[in-house]
Amino acid sequence: MSPLTIGNSREKGLLRLSWPDGREQRLDHAELRRRCPCSRCRAFRLQGLAVQVDSRVRVVEVNSQGYGVQLVFSDGHERGIFPWEYLAGL
């Protein structure tokens, strides 16, 4: 299930998703960066390590991938594709 709309506020550091069931979701950019599902970030977390993220990091680009979105962050990280189901669960 994909969201009906996606909004990105760089000023507030929030990604906004409106889901078909009427739920509105606001996700903090820094928290999204910490929870990146790419293999490198996942491996870090599996080792019990925390992904270090500056609280000022922002999503600068949102690229549709069909089953989710690729988020490009202001720190240059762009490896993670966030599936819709993963985002809905955050």
C-alpha positions as CSV (number, residue, x, y, z in Angstrom):
1,M,0.0,0.0,0.0
2,S,1.6,3.3,-1.1
3,P,0.7,6.7,0.4
4,L,-1.7,9.0,-1.4
5,T,0.7,12.0,-0.9
6,I,4.2,12.6,0.2
7,G,5.4,16.0,1.5
8,N,8.9,17.0,2.5
9,S,9.7,20.0,4.7
10,R,13.4,20.7,4.8
11,E,12.8,23.6,7.2
12,K,11.0,21.5,9.7
13,G,13.0,18.3,9.0
14,L,9.8,16.2,8.4
15,L,8.6,13.8,5.8
16,R,4.8,13.7,5.7
17,L,2.9,10.7,4.4
18,S,-0.9,10.5,3.9
19,W,-2.1,6.9,3.8
20,P,-5.2,5.6,2.1
21,D,-6.7,4.5,5.5
22,G,-6.7,8.2,6.5
23,R,-3.6,8.0,8.7
24,E,-1.2,10.9,8.5
25,Q,2.4,10.2,9.4
26,R,5.2,12.6,10.1
27,L,8.8,11.2,10.1
28,D,11.8,13.1,11.4
29,H,14.6,13.4,8.8
30,A,17.4,12.5,11.3
31,E,15.4,9.5,12.6
32,L,14.9,8.3,9.0
33,R,18.6,8.6,8.4
34,R,19.3,6.5,11.6
35,R,16.9,3.8,10.4
36,C,18.1,3.6,6.8
37,P,17.5,0.1,5.5
38,C,20.6,-0.1,3.3
39,S,22.9,-3.0,3.8
40,R,25.7,-0.8,5.3
41,C,23.4,0.8,7.9
42,R,21.7,-2.5,8.7
43,A,25.0,-4.2,9.3
44,F,26.0,-1.4,11.7
45,R,22.8,-2.0,13.7
46,L,23.2,-5.8,13.6
47,Q,26.6,-5.3,15.3
48,G,24.9,-3.4,18.0
49,L,26.3,-0.1,16.8
50,A,24.4,3.1,16.4
51,V,24.5,5.0,13.1
52,Q,25.8,8.4,14.0
53,V,23.6,11.2,12.5
54,D,23.8,14.9,12.9
55,S,20.4,16.2,14.1
56,R,20.5,18.8,11.3
57,V,20.6,16.2,8.5
58,R,17.8,16.8,6.0
59,V,16.1,14.8,3.2
60,V,17.1,16.8,0.1
61,E,15.5,14.5,-2.5
62,V,12.7,11.9,-2.6
63,N,12.9,9.5,-5.6
64,S,10.0,7.1,-6.2
65,Q,11.1,3.4,-6.7
66,G,7.6,1.9,-7.1
67,Y,7.6,-0.2,-3.9
68,G,9.0,2.7,-1.8
69,V,11.2,5.7,-2.0
70,Q,14.9,6.4,-2.2
71,L,15.8,9.2,0.2
72,V,18.8,11.3,-0.4
73,F,20.2,13.0,2.7
74,S,22.1,16.2,3.1
75,D,25.1,14.3,4.5
76,G,25.4,12.6,1.0
77,H,23.9,9.2,2.1
78,E,21.6,7.9,-0.7
79,R,21.9,4.1,-0.5
80,G,18.7,3.2,1.2
81,I,15.4,2.5,-0.4
82,F,12.6,2.7,2.1
83,P,9.8,0.3,1.2
84,W,6.2,1.6,1.9
85,E,5.6,-1.1,4.5
86,Y,8.8,-0.2,6.3
87,L,7.9,3.5,6.4
88,A,4.4,2.7,7.6
89,G,5.8,0.7,10.5
90,L,8.0,3.5,11.8
